[in-house]
């Protein structure tokens, strides 16, 4: 048994509240021909090595997330953004297996379309980042050319994640502490949630 298989087994074994719902979603994803791997502490489903979907068990629901969900056709408007700053991913939330069974045809259609988008190398059109860097980050980058080069070398999504995290602190001292705390991760080319 490989490392991913062990992690996947542990993930499903540890899900007390949404165990049956997550297994039902997993069956659909695997039946659609996706490959199951383990990334970001969750089962990740891929096609041709491209990320298509993730499963999560949250406090209030079992969740199926699509990486490029914003590109999916959703006439019923059932896909939702997982957070207010989500620009690409979209999710479906389930609280019982009957709900999954009732929407299986729709789920399969989303999965099929998501697989085709990934095979076609479709890209989500991300507008130029509209976030202003907090003053503390601007100063830190000006004072530290190595940090500036590393920060500018991050993917737009990783930069955005850091800017949001730094900006959310109300006090200047806290913003500066957050920047200092993440300096080594930025220098390593990692996003806030990368391992």
mmCIF file of the C-alpha atoms, coordinates in Angstrom:
data_MODEL
# 
_entry.id   MODEL 
# 
loop_
_atom_site.group_PDB 
_atom_site.id 
_atom_site.type_symbol 
_atom_site.label_atom_id 
_atom_site.label_alt_id 
_atom_site.label_comp_id 
_atom_site.label_asym_id 
_atom_site.label_entity_id 
_atom_site.label_seq_id 
_atom_site.pdbx_PDB_ins_code 
_atom_site.Cartn_x 
_atom_site.Cartn_y 
_atom_site.Cartn_z 
_atom_site.occupancy 
_atom_site.B_iso_or_equiv 
_atom_site.pdbx_formal_charge 
_atom_site.auth_seq_id 
_atom_site.auth_comp_id 
_atom_site.auth_asym_id 
_atom_site.auth_atom_id 
_atom_site.pdbx_PDB_model_num 
ATOM 1   C CA . UNK A 1 1   ? 0.000   0.000  0.000   1.00 0.00 ? 1   UNK A CA 1 
ATOM 2   C CA . UNK A 1 2   ? 1.418   3.366  -1.051  1.00 0.00 ? 2   UNK A CA 1 
ATOM 3   C CA . UNK A 1 3   ? 1.625   6.501  1.071   1.00 0.00 ? 3   UNK A CA 1 
ATOM 4   C CA . UNK A 1 4   ? -1.334  8.156  -0.722  1.00 0.00 ? 4   UNK A CA 1 
ATOM 5   C CA . UNK A 1 5   ? -3.469  5.049  -0.218  1.00 0.00 ? 5   UNK A CA 1 
ATOM 6   C CA . UNK A 1 6   ? -2.721  5.027  3.513   1.00 0.00 ? 6   UNK A CA 1 
ATOM 7   C CA . UNK A 1 7   ? -3.582  8.719  3.816   1.00 0.00 ? 7   UNK A CA 1 
ATOM 8   C CA . UNK A 1 8   ? -6.794  8.273  1.821   1.00 0.00 ? 8   UNK A CA 1 
ATOM 9   C CA . UNK A 1 9   ? -7.847  5.295  3.954   1.00 0.00 ? 9   UNK A CA 1 
ATOM 10  C CA . UNK A 1 10  ? -7.118  7.281  7.112   1.00 0.00 ? 10  UNK A CA 1 
ATOM 11  C CA . UNK A 1 11  ? -9.103  10.270 5.776   1.00 0.00 ? 11  UNK A CA 1 
ATOM 12  C CA . UNK A 1 12  ? -12.227 8.191  5.181   1.00 0.00 ? 12  UNK A CA 1 
ATOM 13  C CA . UNK A 1 13  ? -11.803 6.221  8.421   1.00 0.00 ? 13  UNK A CA 1 
ATOM 14  C CA . UNK A 1 14  ? -11.543 9.442  10.456  1.00 0.00 ? 14  UNK A CA 1 
ATOM 15  C CA . UNK A 1 15  ? -14.753 10.954 9.054   1.00 0.00 ? 15  UNK A CA 1 
ATOM 16  C CA . UNK A 1 16  ? -17.328 10.207 11.728  1.00 0.00 ? 16  UNK A CA 1 
ATOM 17  C CA . UNK A 1 17  ? -20.048 12.678 10.830  1.00 0.00 ? 17  UNK A CA 1 
ATOM 18  C CA . UNK A 1 18  ? -20.058 12.536 7.004   1.00 0.00 ? 18  UNK A CA 1 
ATOM 19  C CA . UNK A 1 19  ? -18.539 9.099  6.411   1.00 0.00 ? 19  UNK A CA 1 
ATOM 20  C CA . UNK A 1 20  ? -21.351 7.673  4.247   1.00 0.00 ? 20  UNK A CA 1 
ATOM 21  C CA . UNK A 1 21  ? -21.800 10.912 2.288   1.00 0.00 ? 21  UNK A CA 1 
ATOM 22  C CA . UNK A 1 22  ? -18.085 11.161 1.473   1.00 0.00 ? 22  UNK A CA 1 
ATOM 23  C CA . UNK A 1 23  ? -17.967 7.501  0.423   1.00 0.00 ? 23  UNK A CA 1 
ATOM 24  C CA . UNK A 1 24  ? -20.973 8.072  -1.872  1.00 0.00 ? 24  UNK A CA 1 
ATOM 25  C CA . UNK A 1 25  ? -19.241 11.068 -3.470  1.00 0.00 ? 25  UNK A CA 1 
ATOM 26  C CA . UNK A 1 26  ? -15.993 9.097  -3.770  1.00 0.00 ? 26  UNK A CA 1 
ATOM 27  C CA . UNK A 1 27  ? -17.790 6.289  -5.607  1.00 0.00 ? 27  UNK A CA 1 
ATOM 28  C CA . UNK A 1 28  ? -19.232 8.737  -8.132  1.00 0.00 ? 28  UNK A CA 1 
ATOM 29  C CA . UNK A 1 29  ? -15.837 10.377 -8.731  1.00 0.00 ? 29  UNK A CA 1 
ATOM 30  C CA . UNK A 1 30  ? -14.079 7.058  -9.224  1.00 0.00 ? 30  UNK A CA 1 
ATOM 31  C CA . UNK A 1 31  ? -16.901 5.749  -11.451 1.00 0.00 ? 31  UNK A CA 1 
ATOM 32  C CA . UNK A 1 32  ? -16.375 8.804  -13.665 1.00 0.00 ? 32  UNK A CA 1 
ATOM 33  C CA . UNK A 1 33  ? -12.784 7.703  -14.309 1.00 0.00 ? 33  UNK A CA 1 
ATOM 34  C CA . UNK A 1 34  ? -10.894 10.132 -12.098 1.00 0.00 ? 34  UNK A CA 1 
ATOM 35  C CA . UNK A 1 35  ? -7.651  9.073  -10.404 1.00 0.00 ? 35  UNK A CA 1 
ATOM 36  C CA . UNK A 1 36  ? -7.604  9.371  -6.610  1.00 0.00 ? 36  UNK A CA 1 
ATOM 37  C CA . UNK A 1 37  ? -4.563  10.959 -4.961  1.00 0.00 ? 37  UNK A CA 1 
ATOM 38  C CA . UNK A 1 38  ? -3.982  12.783 -1.681  1.00 0.00 ? 38  UNK A CA 1 
ATOM 39  C CA . UNK A 1 39  ? -3.192  16.512 -1.627  1.00 0.00 ? 39  UNK A CA 1 
ATOM 40  C CA . UNK A 1 40  ? -3.894  19.384 0.760   1.00 0.00 ? 40  UNK A CA 1 
ATOM 41  C CA . UNK A 1 41  ? -4.920  16.925 3.517   1.00 0.00 ? 41  UNK A CA 1 
ATOM 42  C CA . UNK A 1 42  ? -7.807  15.576 1.398   1.00 0.00 ? 42  UNK A CA 1 
ATOM 43  C CA . UNK A 1 43  ? -8.573  13.090 -1.352  1.00 0.00 ? 43  UNK A CA 1 
ATOM 44  C CA . UNK A 1 44  ? -7.907  14.839 -4.669  1.00 0.00 ? 44  UNK A CA 1 
ATOM 45  C CA . UNK A 1 45  ? -9.277  13.593 -7.979  1.00 0.00 ? 45  UNK A CA 1 
ATOM 46  C CA . UNK A 1 46  ? -7.322  14.117 -11.183 1.00 0.00 ? 46  UNK A CA 1 
ATOM 47  C CA . UNK A 1 47  ? -7.387  13.441 -14.900 1.00 0.00 ? 47  UNK A CA 1 
ATOM 48  C CA . UNK A 1 48  ? -4.146  13.358 -16.919 1.00 0.00 ? 48  UNK A CA 1 
ATOM 49  C CA . UNK A 1 49  ? -2.350  14.613 -13.768 1.00 0.00 ? 49  UNK A CA 1 
ATOM 50  C CA . UNK A 1 50  ? -4.536  17.740 -13.658 1.00 0.00 ? 50  UNK A CA 1 
ATOM 51  C CA . UNK A 1 51  ? -6.550  18.535 -10.523 1.00 0.00 ? 51  UNK A CA 1 
ATOM 52  C CA . UNK A 1 52  ? -10.319 18.285 -11.019 1.00 0.00 ? 52  UNK A CA 1 
ATOM 53  C CA . UNK A 1 53  ? -11.992 17.875 -7.614  1.00 0.00 ? 53  UNK A CA 1 
ATOM 54  C CA . UNK A 1 54  ? -11.474 17.554 -3.845  1.00 0.00 ? 54  UNK A CA 1 
ATOM 55  C CA . UNK A 1 55  ? -13.545 16.049 -1.036  1.00 0.00 ? 55  UNK A CA 1 
ATOM 56  C CA . UNK A 1 56  ? -13.776 17.526 2.464   1.00 0.00 ? 56  UNK A CA 1 
ATOM 57  C CA . UNK A 1 57  ? -15.695 16.668 5.598   1.00 0.00 ? 57  UNK A CA 1 
ATOM 58  C CA . UNK A 1 58  ? -16.544 19.891 7.395   1.00 0.00 ? 58  UNK A CA 1 
ATOM 59  C CA . UNK A 1 59  ? -18.521 20.427 10.585  1.00 0.00 ? 59  UNK A CA 1 
ATOM 60  C CA . UNK A 1 60  ? -21.735 21.249 8.748   1.00 0.00 ? 60  UNK A CA 1 
ATOM 61  C CA . UNK A 1 61  ? -21.492 19.233 5.482   1.00 0.00 ? 61  UNK A CA 1 
ATOM 62  C CA . UNK A 1 62  ? -19.665 16.854 3.200   1.00 0.00 ? 62  UNK A CA 1 
ATOM 63  C CA . UNK A 1 63  ? -18.244 18.951 0.384   1.00 0.00 ? 63  UNK A CA 1 
ATOM 64  C CA . UNK A 1 64  ? -17.272 18.268 -3.210  1.00 0.00 ? 64  UNK A CA 1 
ATOM 65  C CA . UNK A 1 65  ? -15.071 21.033 -4.623  1.00 0.00 ? 65  UNK A CA 1 
ATOM 66  C CA . UNK A 1 66  ? -14.179 21.722 -8.253  1.00 0.00 ? 66  UNK A CA 1 
ATOM 67  C CA . UNK A 1 67  ? -10.880 23.515 -8.887  1.00 0.00 ? 67  UNK A CA 1 
ATOM 68  C CA . UNK A 1 68  ? -12.190 25.330 -11.987 1.00 0.00 ? 68  UNK A CA 1 
ATOM 69  C CA . UNK A 1 69  ? -15.799 25.366 -10.844 1.00 0.00 ? 69  UNK A CA 1 
ATOM 70  C CA . UNK A 1 70  ? -16.347 28.925 -12.012 1.00 0.00 ? 70  UNK A CA 1 
ATOM 71  C CA . UNK A 1 71  ? -16.061 27.608 -15.615 1.00 0.00 ? 71  UNK A CA 1 
ATOM 72  C CA . UNK A 1 72  ? -18.749 24.937 -15.170 1.00 0.00 ? 72  UNK A CA 1 
ATOM 73  C CA . UNK A 1 73  ? -22.194 25.430 -16.696 1.00 0.00 ? 73  UNK A CA 1 
ATOM 74  C CA . UNK A 1 74  ? -24.539 25.807 -13.725 1.00 0.00 ? 74  UNK A CA 1 
ATOM 75  C CA . UNK A 1 75  ? -28.036 26.784 -14.929 1.00 0.00 ? 75  UNK A CA 1 
ATOM 76  C CA . UNK A 1 76  ? -29.578 25.864 -11.558 1.00 0.00 ? 76  UNK A CA 1 
ATOM 77  C CA . UNK A 1 77  ? -26.995 27.982 -9.673  1.00 0.00 ? 77  UNK A CA 1 
ATOM 78  C CA . UNK A 1 78  ? -26.198 25.242 -7.159  1.00 0.00 ? 78  UNK A CA 1 
ATOM 79  C CA . UNK A 1 79  ? -22.407 25.655 -7.182  1.00 0.00 ? 79  UNK A CA 1 
ATOM 80  C CA . UNK A 1 80  ? -21.208 28.075 -4.528  1.00 0.00 ? 80  UNK A CA 1 
ATOM 81  C CA . UNK A 1 81  ? -17.930 29.858 -3.837  1.00 0.00 ? 81  UNK A CA 1 
ATOM 82  C CA . UNK A 1 82  ? -16.210 28.326 -0.782  1.00 0.00 ? 82  UNK A CA 1 
ATOM 83  C CA . UNK A 1 83  ? -15.208 31.762 0.495   1.00 0.00 ? 83  UNK A CA 1 
ATOM 84  C CA . UNK A 1 84  ? -15.682 35.422 -0.261  1.00 0.00 ? 84  UNK A CA 1 
ATOM 85  C CA . UNK A 1 85  ? -12.264 35.647 -1.941  1.00 0.00 ? 85  UNK A CA 1 
ATOM 86  C CA . UNK A 1 86  ? -12.621 32.487 -4.055  1.00 0.00 ? 86  UNK A CA 1 
ATOM 87  C CA . UNK A 1 87  ? -12.149 33.294 -7.698  1.00 0.00 ? 87  UNK A CA 1 
ATOM 88  C CA . UNK A 1 88  ? -11.916 29.871 -9.319  1.00 0.00 ? 88  UNK A CA 1 
ATOM 89  C CA . UNK A 1 89  ? -13.183 27.013 -7.161  1.00 0.00 ? 89  UNK A CA 1 
ATOM 90  C CA . UNK A 1 90  ? -16.833 26.176 -6.560  1.00 0.00 ? 90  UNK A CA 1 
ATOM 91  C CA . UNK A 1 91  ? -18.363 23.596 -4.229  1.00 0.00 ? 91  UNK A CA 1 
ATOM 92  C CA . UNK A 1 92  ? -21.417 21.447 -3.626  1.00 0.00 ? 92  UNK A CA 1 
ATOM 93  C CA . UNK A 1 93  ? -22.449 20.756 -0.016  1.00 0.00 ? 93  UNK A CA 1 
ATOM 94  C CA . UNK A 1 94  ? -24.322 17.645 1.136   1.00 0.00 ? 94  UNK A CA 1 
ATOM 95  C CA . UNK A 1 95  ? -25.813 16.658 4.475   1.00 0.00 ? 95  UNK A CA 1 
ATOM 96  C CA . UNK A 1 96  ? -27.202 13.210 3.633   1.00 0.00 ? 96  UNK A CA 1 
ATOM 97  C CA . UNK A 1 97  ? -26.785 10.399 1.112   1.00 0.00 ? 97  UNK A CA 1 
ATOM 98  C CA . UNK A 1 98  ? -30.351 10.830 -0.224  1.00 0.00 ? 98  UNK A CA 1 
ATOM 99  C CA . UNK A 1 99  ? -29.415 14.348 -1.297  1.00 0.00 ? 99  UNK A CA 1 
ATOM 100 C CA . UNK A 1 100 ? -26.375 12.945 -3.153  1.00 0.00 ? 100 UNK A CA 1 
ATOM 101 C CA . UNK A 1 101 ? -28.457 10.220 -4.806  1.00 0.00 ? 101 UNK A CA 1 
ATOM 102 C CA . UNK A 1 102 ? -31.025 12.808 -5.885  1.00 0.00 ? 102 UNK A CA 1 
ATOM 103 C CA . UNK A 1 103 ? -28.333 14.963 -7.502  1.00 0.00 ? 103 UNK A CA 1 
ATOM 104 C CA . UNK A 1 104 ? -26.127 12.167 -8.861  1.00 0.00 ? 104 UNK A CA 1 
ATOM 105 C CA . UNK A 1 105 ? -26.950 12.932 -12.502 1.00 0.00 ? 105 UNK A CA 1 
ATOM 106 C CA . UNK A 1 106 ? -26.046 16.605 -11.970 1.00 0.00 ? 106 UNK A CA 1 
ATOM 107 C CA . UNK A 1 107 ? -22.858 15.690 -10.060 1.00 0.00 ? 107 UNK A CA 1 
ATOM 108 C CA . UNK A 1 108 ? -21.787 13.369 -12.880 1.00 0.00 ? 108 UNK A CA 1 
ATOM 109 C CA . UNK A 1 109 ? -22.452 16.098 -15.452 1.00 0.00 ? 109 UNK A CA 1 
ATOM 110 C CA . UNK A 1 110 ? -20.297 18.554 -13.471 1.00 0.00 ? 110 UNK A CA 1 
ATOM 111 C CA . UNK A 1 111 ? -17.511 15.964 -13.141 1.00 0.00 ? 111 UNK A CA 1 
ATOM 112 C CA . UNK A 1 112 ? -17.627 15.140 -16.861 1.00 0.00 ? 112 UNK A CA 1 
ATOM 113 C CA . UNK A 1 113 ? -17.486 18.816 -17.819 1.00 0.00 ? 113 UNK A CA 1 
ATOM 114 C CA . UNK A 1 114 ? -14.682 19.481 -15.298 1.00 0.00 ? 114 UNK A CA 1 
ATOM 115 C CA . UNK A 1 115 ? -12.671 16.593 -16.765 1.00 0.00 ? 115 UNK A CA 1 
ATOM 116 C CA . UNK A 1 116 ? -13.089 17.971 -20.286 1.00 0.00 ? 116 UNK A CA 1 
ATOM 117 C CA . UNK A 1 117 ? -12.039 21.450 -19.136 1.00 0.00 ? 117 UNK A CA 1 
ATOM 118 C CA . UNK A 1 118 ? -8.898  19.966 -17.560 1.00 0.00 ? 118 UNK A CA 1 
ATOM 119 C CA . UNK A 1 119 ? -8.082  17.897 -20.654 1.00 0.00 ? 119 UNK A CA 1 
ATOM 120 C CA . UNK A 1 120 ? -8.504  21.033 -22.789 1.00 0.00 ? 120 UNK A CA 1 
ATOM 121 C CA . UNK A 1 121 ? -6.143  22.935 -20.428 1.00 0.00 ? 121 UNK A CA 1 
ATOM 122 C CA . UNK A 1 122 ? -8.875  25.533 -19.833 1.00 0.00 ? 122 UNK A CA 1 
ATOM 123 C CA . UNK A 1 123 ? -7.771  28.471 -17.724 1.00 0.00 ? 123 UNK A CA 1 
ATOM 124 C CA . UNK A 1 124 ? -9.816  30.616 -15.404 1.00 0.00 ? 124 UNK A CA 1 
ATOM 125 C CA . UNK A 1 125 ? -9.470  34.224 -16.519 1.00 0.00 ? 125 UNK A CA 1 
ATOM 126 C CA . UNK A 1 126 ? -8.131  35.887 -13.425 1.00 0.00 ? 126 UNK A CA 1 
ATOM 127 C CA . UNK A 1 127 ? -8.314  39.652 -13.633 1.00 0.00 ? 127 UNK A CA 1 
ATOM 128 C CA . UNK A 1 128 ? -5.221  41.554 -12.567 1.00 0.00 ? 128 UNK A CA 1 
ATOM 129 C CA . UNK A 1 129 ? -5.098  41.388 -8.826  1.00 0.00 ? 129 UNK A CA 1 
ATOM 130 C CA . UNK A 1 130 ? -7.139  44.193 -7.376  1.00 0.00 ? 130 UNK A CA 1 
ATOM 131 C CA . UNK A 1 131 ? -5.642  44.028 -3.902  1.00 0.00 ? 131 UNK A CA 1 
ATOM 132 C CA . UNK A 1 132 ? -3.496  46.817 -2.555  1.00 0.00 ? 132 UNK A CA 1 
ATOM 133 C CA . UNK A 1 133 ? -0.445  45.685 -0.633  1.00 0.00 ? 133 UNK A CA 1 
ATOM 134 C CA . UNK A 1 134 ? -0.517  46.809 2.994   1.00 0.00 ? 134 UNK A CA 1 
ATOM 135 C CA . UNK A 1 135 ? 2.022   49.478 3.853   1.00 0.00 ? 135 UNK A CA 1 
ATOM 136 C CA . UNK A 1 136 ? 3.991   47.030 6.022   1.00 0.00 ? 136 UNK A CA 1 
ATOM 137 C CA . UNK A 1 137 ? 4.420   44.619 3.109   1.00 0.00 ? 137 UNK A CA 1 
ATOM 138 C CA . UNK A 1 138 ? 5.524   47.405 0.768   1.00 0.00 ? 138 UNK A CA 1 
ATOM 139 C CA . UNK A 1 139 ? 8.139   48.457 3.361   1.00 0.00 ? 139 UNK A CA 1 
ATOM 140 C CA . UNK A 1 140 ? 9.303   44.890 3.968   1.00 0.00 ? 140 UNK A CA 1 
ATOM 141 C CA . UNK A 1 141 ? 9.761   44.299 0.229   1.00 0.00 ? 141 UNK A CA 1 
ATOM 142 C CA . UNK A 1 142 ? 11.646  47.589 -0.231  1.00 0.00 ? 142 UNK A CA 1 
ATOM 143 C CA . UNK A 1 143 ? 13.938  46.794 2.710   1.00 0.00 ? 143 UNK A CA 1 
ATOM 144 C CA . UNK A 1 144 ? 14.648  43.220 1.650   1.00 0.00 ? 144 UNK A CA 1 
ATOM 145 C CA . UNK A 1 145 ? 15.459  42.649 -2.061  1.00 0.00 ? 145 UNK A CA 1 
ATOM 146 C CA . UNK A 1 146 ? 15.680  38.882 -1.505  1.00 0.00 ? 146 UNK A CA 1 
ATOM 147 C CA . UNK A 1 147 ? 12.145  38.842 -0.054  1.00 0.00 ? 147 UNK A CA 1 
ATOM 148 C CA . UNK A 1 148 ? 10.885  41.068 -2.870  1.00 0.00 ? 148 UNK A CA 1 
ATOM 149 C CA . UNK A 1 149 ? 12.294  38.757 -5.558  1.00 0.00 ? 149 UNK A CA 1 
ATOM 150 C CA . UNK A 1 150 ? 10.816  35.699 -3.837  1.00 0.00 ? 150 UNK A CA 1 
ATOM 151 C CA . UNK A 1 151 ? 7.417   37.350 -3.342  1.00 0.00 ? 151 UNK A CA 1 
ATOM 152 C CA . UNK A 1 152 ? 7.243   38.470 -6.966  1.00 0.00 ? 152 UNK A CA 1 
ATOM 153 C CA . UNK A 1 153 ? 8.212   34.928 -8.006  1.00 0.00 ? 153 UNK A CA 1 
ATOM 154 C CA . UNK A 1 154 ? 5.192   33.411 -6.263  1.00 0.00 ? 154 UNK A CA 1 
ATOM 155 C CA . UNK A 1 155 ? 2.149   32.437 -8.299  1.00 0.00 ? 155 UNK A CA 1 
ATOM 156 C CA . UNK A 1 156 ? -0.588  35.088 -8.356  1.00 0.00 ? 156 UNK A CA 1 
ATOM 157 C CA . UNK A 1 157 ? -2.775  32.929 -6.102  1.00 0.00 ? 157 UNK A CA 1 
ATOM 158 C CA . UNK A 1 158 ? -0.047  32.526 -3.494  1.00 0.00 ? 158 UNK A CA 1 
ATOM 159 C CA . UNK A 1 159 ? 0.681   36.262 -3.514  1.00 0.00 ? 159 UNK A CA 1 
ATOM 160 C CA . UNK A 1 160 ? -3.030  36.988 -3.181  1.00 0.00 ? 160 UNK A CA 1 
ATOM 161 C CA . UNK A 1 161 ? -3.305  34.607 -0.216  1.00 0.00 ? 161 UNK A CA 1 
ATOM 162 C CA . UNK A 1 162 ? -0.490  36.348 1.608   1.00 0.00 ? 162 UNK A CA 1 
ATOM 163 C CA . UNK A 1 163 ? -1.799  39.844 0.839   1.00 0.00 ? 163 UNK A CA 1 
ATOM 164 C CA . UNK A 1 164 ? -5.248  38.887 2.145   1.00 0.00 ? 164 UNK A CA 1 
ATOM 165 C CA . UNK A 1 165 ? -3.752  37.335 5.287   1.00 0.00 ? 165 UNK A CA 1 
ATOM 166 C CA . UNK A 1 166 ? -1.474  40.285 5.994   1.00 0.00 ? 166 UNK A CA 1 
ATOM 167 C CA . UNK A 1 167 ? -4.185  42.876 5.262   1.00 0.00 ? 167 UNK A CA 1 
ATOM 168 C CA . UNK A 1 168 ? -6.778  41.287 7.538   1.00 0.00 ? 168 UNK A CA 1 
ATOM 169 C CA . UNK A 1 169 ? -4.807  42.205 10.650  1.00 0.00 ? 169 UNK A CA 1 
ATOM 170 C CA . UNK A 1 170 ? -6.163  45.402 12.179  1.00 0.00 ? 170 UNK A CA 1 
ATOM 171 C CA . UNK A 1 171 ? -2.926  46.604 13.758  1.00 0.00 ? 171 UNK A CA 1 
ATOM 172 C CA . UNK A 1 172 ? 0.282   47.515 11.965  1.00 0.00 ? 172 UNK A CA 1 
ATOM 173 C CA . UNK A 1 173 ? 2.329   45.531 14.491  1.00 0.00 ? 173 UNK A CA 1 
ATOM 174 C CA . UNK A 1 174 ? 0.301   42.386 13.762  1.00 0.00 ? 174 UNK A CA 1 
ATOM 175 C CA . UNK A 1 175 ? 0.650   42.859 9.993   1.00 0.00 ? 175 UNK A CA 1 
ATOM 176 C CA . UNK A 1 176 ? 4.426   43.186 10.399  1.00 0.00 ? 176 UNK A CA 1 
ATOM 177 C CA . UNK A 1 177 ? 4.550   40.094 12.659  1.00 0.00 ? 177 UNK A CA 1 
ATOM 178 C CA . UNK A 1 178 ? 2.631   38.078 10.055  1.00 0.00 ? 178 UNK A CA 1 
ATOM 179 C CA . UNK A 1 179 ? 5.047   39.143 7.324   1.00 0.00 ? 179 UNK A CA 1 
ATOM 180 C CA . UNK A 1 180 ? 8.041   38.195 9.509   1.00 0.00 ? 180 UNK A CA 1 
ATOM 181 C CA . UNK A 1 181 ? 6.450   34.862 10.409  1.00 0.00 ? 181 UNK A CA 1 
ATOM 182 C CA . UNK A 1 182 ? 5.950   33.899 6.743   1.00 0.00 ? 182 UNK A CA 1 
ATOM 183 C CA . UNK A 1 183 ? 9.268   35.223 5.397   1.00 0.00 ? 183 UNK A CA 1 
ATOM 184 C CA . UNK A 1 184 ? 10.950  31.798 5.265   1.00 0.00 ? 184 UNK A CA 1 
ATOM 185 C CA . UNK A 1 185 ? 7.938   30.264 3.489   1.00 0.00 ? 185 UNK A CA 1 
ATOM 186 C CA . UNK A 1 186 ? 7.952   33.046 0.896   1.00 0.00 ? 186 UNK A CA 1 
ATOM 187 C CA . UNK A 1 187 ? 11.699  32.616 0.360   1.00 0.00 ? 187 UNK A CA 1 
ATOM 188 C CA . UNK A 1 188 ? 11.070  28.895 -0.175  1.00 0.00 ? 188 UNK A CA 1 
ATOM 189 C CA . UNK A 1 189 ? 8.467   29.705 -2.850  1.00 0.00 ? 189 UNK A CA 1 
ATOM 190 C CA . UNK A 1 190 ? 5.629   28.309 -0.757  1.00 0.00 ? 190 UNK A CA 1 
ATOM 191 C CA . UNK A 1 191 ? 2.122   29.582 -0.323  1.00 0.00 ? 191 UNK A CA 1 
ATOM 192 C CA . UNK A 1 192 ? 0.548   29.904 3.103   1.00 0.00 ? 192 UNK A CA 1 
ATOM 193 C CA . UNK A 1 193 ? -1.011  26.443 2.943   1.00 0.00 ? 193 UNK A CA 1 
ATOM 194 C CA . UNK A 1 194 ? 1.742   24.551 1.139   1.00 0.00 ? 194 UNK A CA 1 
ATOM 195 C CA . UNK A 1 195 ? 3.604   21.884 3.086   1.00 0.00 ? 195 UNK A CA 1 
# 
